[in-house]
Amino acid sequence: MTASVAAPQRVCLESALSDFDAYLRAQRRLSEHTVRAYLGDLRQLFDHAQARGVDSLDGIDLALLRGWLAVMGERRLSRATLARRGAATRTFFEWARRTGRVTEDPAARLVSARPDRTLPTVLSAEETASLLEAARSRVDDGDPVHLRDWAALEMLYATGVRVGELVGANLEDVDLDAHTLRVTGKGSRERVVPFGIPAARALRAWLDRGRPRLIGPRSGAALFLGRRGSRVDVRQVREVAHRVAAIAGVADLSPHALRHTAATHLLEGGSDLRTVQEVLGHSSLATTQRYTHVTAERLRASYTQAHPRA
């Protein structure tokens, strides 16, 4: 007699997590960053469950989920982090129920914090110019990595792409004659974004004088390389943004803040929302509309400071 299949309630946590990983990558086609974040969130949930004697999915109920999020709140995590953990949990258990790993979805009634609507630092045009000039001045020491840093920051601001999209770009994705960059965004959607003369100048300097000095066996076709010749990673570019911001004497910022800065400056310069949506690769216009609040707030602040009867 053939052995019966184990009841879905006894699906072990690690096995389910491995299958969920494959689902996120193959079917949802989420970015590497999002997949890694979701899996990290769920591992923390499973650690919380196992510490309470729960070692299978059927033992995780709404009370346990609420208790876990409450513990996260006590650790003073940001609202964005709490919101993401709630989203990861709901996505996981909806998938687990649909695939028969649980009979009921304990996260269906789970309510978690909503992320703050505030946007990261947005530099003024003058501050952005100071940042990029600081990056350019560093190339005078002849270090090819400083050429890369200059080109990367110029491209982040010029194109408004996500840092993960930039570091994932290859040589064939750049058209220096047309001043365009092809990137692959969320959901594996490709788009082509333009960039201007200053970014083209920095990129050409990197390709002509910087990249050839760093090429190694692991370089492949990567557009931007690390000091050891492999593709540069997101963490390295983040560190560059923080370092150069300090040198320039502007507010500390991340590469994502340069994306927000680019979008804000486009709208302040008269670009329409649809164009900015295409440049940023937003699937929803509502996401792009957040930047109208930033430009309105900047206008209000300027008015209050300058108008004698404000």
C-alpha positions as CSV (number, residue, x, y, z in Angstrom):
1,M,0.0,0.0,0.0
2,T,1.4,3.4,-1.0
3,A,2.2,5.7,1.9
4,S,-0.1,8.6,2.2
5,V,1.1,12.1,1.6
6,A,1.8,14.1,4.7
7,A,-1.0,16.4,5.7
8,P,-0.4,20.0,4.6
9,Q,-0.6,21.1,8.2
10,R,2.7,19.4,8.9
11,V,4.7,21.1,6.2
12,C,8.0,22.2,7.9
13,L,8.9,25.8,7.9
14,E,12.3,25.6,6.1
15,S,10.8,23.4,3.3
16,A,8.0,25.9,2.7
17,L,10.5,28.8,2.7
18,S,12.6,27.2,0.0
19,D,9.5,26.6,-2.2
20,F,8.3,30.1,-1.6
21,D,11.7,31.5,-2.6
22,A,11.4,29.7,-6.0
23,Y,7.8,31.0,-6.4
24,L,8.9,34.6,-5.8
25,R,11.7,34.4,-8.3
26,A,10.1,32.3,-11.1
27,Q,6.4,33.4,-11.0
28,R,6.3,36.7,-9.2
29,R,9.6,37.7,-10.7
30,L,10.4,40.0,-7.8
31,S,13.7,41.8,-7.6
32,E,16.6,40.1,-5.8
33,H,16.4,42.8,-3.1
34,T,12.7,42.2,-2.4
35,V,13.1,38.4,-2.4
36,R,16.0,38.6,0.0
37,A,14.0,41.0,2.3
38,Y,10.9,38.8,2.3
39,L,12.8,35.7,3.1
40,G,14.7,37.5,5.9
41,D,11.4,38.7,7.3
42,L,9.9,35.2,7.2
43,R,13.0,33.6,8.8
44,Q,12.5,36.0,11.7
45,L,8.9,35.0,12.0
46,F,9.8,31.3,12.0
47,D,12.4,31.9,14.6
48,H,9.7,33.6,16.7
49,A,7.4,30.7,16.2
50,Q,10.0,28.0,17.0
51,A,10.9,29.8,20.2
52,R,7.3,29.2,21.2
53,G,7.3,25.6,20.3
54,V,5.8,25.9,16.8
55,D,7.7,24.0,14.1
56,S,5.2,23.6,11.4
57,L,2.9,26.0,9.4
58,D,-0.3,24.7,11.0
59,G,0.8,26.1,14.4
60,I,1.1,29.6,13.2
61,D,-2.2,31.5,13.9
62,L,-3.3,35.1,13.9
63,A,-2.4,35.6,17.5
64,L,1.1,34.4,16.9
65,L,1.5,36.8,13.9
66,R,0.1,39.7,15.9
67,G,2.5,38.9,18.8
68,W,5.4,38.8,16.4
69,L,4.6,42.2,14.9
70,A,4.1,43.6,18.4
71,V,7.6,42.5,19.3
72,M,8.9,44.1,16.2
73,G,7.2,47.3,17.1
74,E,8.8,47.3,20.6
75,R,12.2,47.2,18.9
76,R,11.3,50.6,17.3
77,L,11.7,49.4,13.8
78,S,10.6,51.9,11.1
79,R,7.0,51.9,9.8
80,A,8.3,50.9,6.4
81,T,10.1,47.8,7.8
82,L,7.0,46.8,9.8
83,A,4.8,47.3,6.7
84,R,7.1,45.2,4.6
85,R,7.1,42.4,7.2
86,G,3.3,42.4,7.2
87,A,3.3,42.3,3.4
88,A,5.8,39.4,3.3
89,T,3.6,37.5,5.8
90,R,0.4,38.0,3.9
91,T,2.0,37.1,0.6
92,F,3.5,33.9,2.1
93,F,0.4,32.6,3.7
94,E,-1.8,33.5,0.7
95,W,0.6,31.3,-1.4
96,A,0.7,28.6,1.3
97,R,-3.1,28.3,1.4
98,R,-3.4,28.4,-2.4
99,T,-0.8,25.6,-2.8
100,G,-2.4,23.4,-0.1
101,R,0.3,23.9,2.5
102,V,-2.2,25.3,5.0
103,T,-6.0,24.9,5.1
104,E,-6.6,28.4,6.3
105,D,-4.8,31.6,5.9
106,P,-3.9,33.0,9.4
107,A,-2.7,36.3,7.8
108,A,-5.9,37.1,6.0
109,R,-7.0,39.4,8.8
110,L,-3.6,40.6,9.8
111,V,-3.3,44.4,9.9
112,S,0.2,46.0,9.9
113,A,1.6,49.4,9.9
114,R,1.4,51.5,6.7
115,P,4.7,52.9,5.5
116,D,5.3,56.6,6.1
117,R,4.4,58.8,3.1
118,T,7.6,60.9,3.7
119,L,10.2,60.7,1.0
120,P,13.9,60.5,1.4
121,T,16.2,63.6,1.2
122,V,15.8,65.6,-1.9
123,L,18.7,67.8,-2.8
124,S,18.4,71.2,-4.4
125,A,19.9,71.7,-7.9
126,E,22.8,73.6,-6.3
127,E,23.4,70.8,-3.7
128,T,23.3,68.2,-6.5
129,A,25.8,70.1,-8.5
130,S,28.1,70.3,-5.4
131,L,27.7,66.5,-4.9
132,L,28.6,65.7,-8.5
133,E,31.5,68.2,-8.5
134,A,32.9,66.6,-5.4
135,A,32.7,63.2,-7.1
136,R,34.4,64.6,-10.2
137,S,37.2,66.2,-8.2
138,R,38.2,62.8,-6.7
139,V,39.3,61.5,-10.1
140,D,42.3,63.7,-10.0
141,D,44.2,61.2,-7.9
142,G,44.2,58.7,-10.8
143,D,42.3,56.0,-8.9
144,P,40.0,54.1,-11.4
145,V,37.5,53.5,-8.7
146,H,37.0,57.2,-8.3
147,L,36.2,57.4,-12.0
148,R,33.6,54.7,-11.5
149,D,32.1,56.5,-8.5
150,W,31.8,59.8,-10.5
151,A,30.1,58.0,-13.4
152,A,27.8,56.0,-11.2
153,L,26.5,59.1,-9.3
154,E,26.1,61.1,-12.5
155,M,24.1,58.2,-14.0
156,L,21.9,57.8,-10.9
157,Y,20.9,61.4,-11.0
158,A,20.7,61.7,-14.8
159,T,18.5,58.7,-15.3
160,G,16.6,58.3,-12.0
161,V,17.2,54.5,-12.1
162,R,17.2,52.3,-9.0
163,V,20.7,51.5,-7.8
164,G,20.0,47.8,-8.4
165,E,19.1,48.6,-12.0
166,L,22.3,50.5,-12.5
167,V,24.7,47.9,-11.1
168,G,22.9,45.2,-13.1
169,A,23.5,47.0,-16.4
170,N,25.9,45.7,-19.0
171,L,28.1,47.3,-21.6
172,E,25.7,46.6,-24.4
173,D,22.9,48.4,-22.5
174,V,24.6,51.8,-23.0
175,D,24.3,53.8,-26.2
176,L,26.7,56.7,-25.8
177,D,25.7,58.2,-29.2
178,A,22.0,58.3,-28.3
179,H,22.7,59.0,-24.6
180,T,20.4,56.2,-23.4
181,L,20.7,53.3,-20.9
182,R,18.6,50.2,-21.0
183,V,17.8,48.7,-17.6
184,T,15.7,45.8,-16.2
185,G,13.4,46.9,-13.5
186,K,10.8,45.3,-11.2
187,G,8.9,42.4,-12.7
188,S,11.8,42.0,-15.2
189,R,10.4,44.9,-17.2
190,E,12.9,46.6,-19.5
191,R,12.9,50.3,-20.2
192,V,15.3,52.7,-21.9
193,V,16.1,56.0,-20.1
194,P,17.9,59.0,-21.4
195,F,20.9,60.8,-19.8
196,G,22.5,64.1,-20.5
197,I,26.0,65.4,-21.6
198,P,27.6,65.6,-18.1
199,A,26.6,62.0,-17.3
200,A,27.9,60.9,-20.8
201,R,31.2,62.7,-20.1
202,A,31.7,60.9,-16.8
203,L,30.6,57.5,-18.3
204,R,33.0,57.9,-21.2
205,A,35.9,58.7,-18.9
206,W,35.1,55.6,-16.8
207,L,34.9,53.4,-19.9
208,D,38.0,54.8,-21.5
209,R,40.3,55.3,-18.5
210,G,38.8,53.5,-15.5
211,R,37.1,50.2,-16.4
212,P,40.0,48.8,-18.5
213,R,42.3,49.0,-15.5
214,L,39.9,46.9,-13.3
215,I,39.0,44.2,-15.8
216,G,39.5,40.7,-14.5
217,P,38.4,37.1,-15.1
218,R,35.0,37.8,-13.4
219,S,34.2,41.1,-15.1
220,G,32.1,39.8,-17.9
221,A,30.0,42.5,-19.6
222,A,29.3,44.3,-16.4
223,L,29.1,48.1,-16.9
224,F,30.4,49.0,-13.4
225,L,33.2,47.0,-11.7
226,G,34.5,46.7,-8.2
227,R,38.2,47.1,-7.3
228,R,38.7,43.3,-7.7
229,G,37.2,43.2,-11.2
230,S,33.8,41.7,-10.5
231,R,30.5,43.5,-10.9
232,V,30.1,46.3,-8.4
233,D,27.3,45.6,-5.8
234,V,24.6,47.8,-4.4
235,R,26.3,48.1,-1.0
236,Q,29.5,49.6,-2.6
237,V,27.5,52.3,-4.4
238,R,25.6,53.1,-1.3
239,E,28.9,53.7,0.6
240,V,30.1,55.9,-2.3
241,A,26.9,58.1,-2.0
242,H,27.4,58.6,1.7
243,R,31.1,59.3,1.4
244,V,30.8,61.8,-1.4
245,A,27.8,63.6,0.3
246,A,30.1,64.1,3.3
247,I,32.9,65.5,1.2
248,A,30.5,67.8,-0.6
249,G,29.0,69.0,2.7
250,V,25.4,68.2,1.7
251,A,22.8,66.2,3.6
252,D,23.6,62.5,3.9
253,L,21.8,60.6,1.2
254,S,21.4,57.2,-0.4
255,P,21.4,56.3,-4.1
256,H,17.6,56.1,-3.8
257,A,17.6,59.7,-2.7
258,L,19.3,60.6,-6.0
259,R,16.4,58.9,-7.7
260,H,13.9,61.0,-5.8
261,T,16.0,64.1,-6.5
262,A,16.0,63.4,-10.2
263,A,12.2,62.9,-10.2
264,T,11.6,66.1,-8.2
265,H,13.8,68.2,-10.5
266,L,12.1,66.8,-13.6
267,L,8.7,67.8,-12.3
268,E,10.0,71.2,-11.1
269,G,11.4,71.7,-14.5
270,G,8.0,71.2,-16.2
271,S,8.1,67.5,-17.1
272,D,4.7,65.8,-17.0
273,L,3.8,63.0,-14.7
274,R,3.5,60.4,-17.5
275,T,7.1,61.1,-18.7
276,V,8.4,60.9,-15.2
277,Q,6.5,57.6,-14.6
278,E,8.2,56.1,-17.7
279,V,11.6,57.3,-16.7
280,L,11.3,55.9,-13.2
281,G,9.7,52.6,-14.3
282,H,6.7,53.0,-12.0
283,S,3.8,50.6,-12.9
284,S,1.3,52.9,-11.3
285,L,0.9,56.6,-11.9
286,A,-0.2,57.0,-8.3
287,T,3.4,56.1,-7.2
288,T,4.8,58.9,-9.3
289,Q,2.2,61.4,-8.0
290,R,3.9,61.3,-4.6
291,Y,6.5,63.6,-6.1
292,T,4.0,66.4,-6.7
293,H,3.7,66.6,-2.9
294,V,7.4,67.2,-2.6
295,T,7.5,69.9,-5.2
296,A,4.5,71.6,-3.6
297,E,6.1,71.5,-0.2
298,R,9.3,72.9,-1.6
299,L,7.4,75.7,-3.3
300,R,5.5,76.5,0.0
301,A,8.7,76.6,2.0
302,S,10.3,78.9,-0.6
303,Y,7.2,81.1,-0.6
304,T,7.1,81.3,3.2
305,Q,10.8,82.3,3.4
306,A,10.7,84.9,0.6
307,H,7.2,86.6,0.7
308,P,6.9,89.5,3.1
309,R,3.3,88.6,3.9
310,A,3.6,84.9,4.0
